[in-house]
Amino acid sequence: MKTLEELKAIRDKMQGQVGLRAEDSDQTRVVVGMATCGIASGARPVLTTLSDLVQENKLEGVFVTQTGCIGLCQYEPIVEIFAPGKEKVTYVKMTPEKAKEVYDKHLVGGQIVTEYTLPKKLG
Amino acid sequence: MPEISLNILDVAENSVKAKASLICIEVKADTKADTLTVIIKDDGCGMSPEQLSRVEDPFFTTRTTRKVGLGVPFFKLAALQSGGSFDISSAEGKGTTVTAVFGLSNIDRMPLGDMTSTIHTLVTFNEKNDFLYTYSIDDRSFTLDTREFREILGGVSFTEPDVSAYIKDYLSENEKEVNQGLII
């Protein structure tokens, strides 16, 4: 059995290390639709892929969160990226593999992966 | 939904939206009775008798982005098609309890699926809510209580990579131990 002793050890290691977080308004928000439509089409692994990548690589200024139904159920799983001062980018029909690519190219590299974004006429 | 754990994630999100402070999730397999019981119980805002009477109707939803609400109907369908039962009770201001019973060995029962991901997602993305998760097979069980975790951690967030990884391991290792090779 995994014990709570291990959690205490983690806390002791972390104390004093917890830095101040940037203000929310300066952060890029990555939002995954997690209503019934999203979950049924596979949003859970997309959400975990993105948040694991951001956490493991300690990517600064990026915050992964979840939301309810965005209203475009047929395009789920949907990931929206809100960067301060920039237009919202909507990625549709996401998979964990596409999410990894969006992480590398968009969140790290700053380039929108246009092949996965919502068709313009609908955006 | 291809697995029961996704129904649980979906329906538990309703408890989060109902501003529950404590959400109890129980997954209980009883091999003698041949049942798999899932109980999601919250102390959130609850529903009026009128809302409660319509919540199993797919064309009822409180949201405004679309006209259908399939979370509860999907969960009910999954339980009933495995020869089980489904019940929701709710009191305004007190909370809601959803109980789904599945036929454990029924061929039409979806697999339970990845409960570790479901609970890990709920716990790390909803830090304002507390969760009490119990997983049991017959007389073997384990519990995750976020109130206990929070007390140990002080102010350290569940989203810190080390803590998040610990929660994931805690769930998967303890489930494995309870399963003893059985796949639900």
Interface residues (C-beta under 8 A of the other chain):
Chain A: M1 K2 L4 E6 L7 K8 I10 R11 K13 M14 Q15 V18 M34 A35 T36 C37 I39 A40 R44 P45 L47 T48 S51 Q55 E56 K58 T65 Q66 G68 C69 I70 G71 C73
Chain B: M1 L6 L9 D10 E13 K17 R63 T65 R66 G69 L70 G71 F74 D114 S117 T118 H120 T121 T124 F125 F142 E148 F149 I152 L153 G154 G155 V156 S157 T159 E160 P161 D162 V163 S164 Y166 D169 Y170 E173 N174 E177
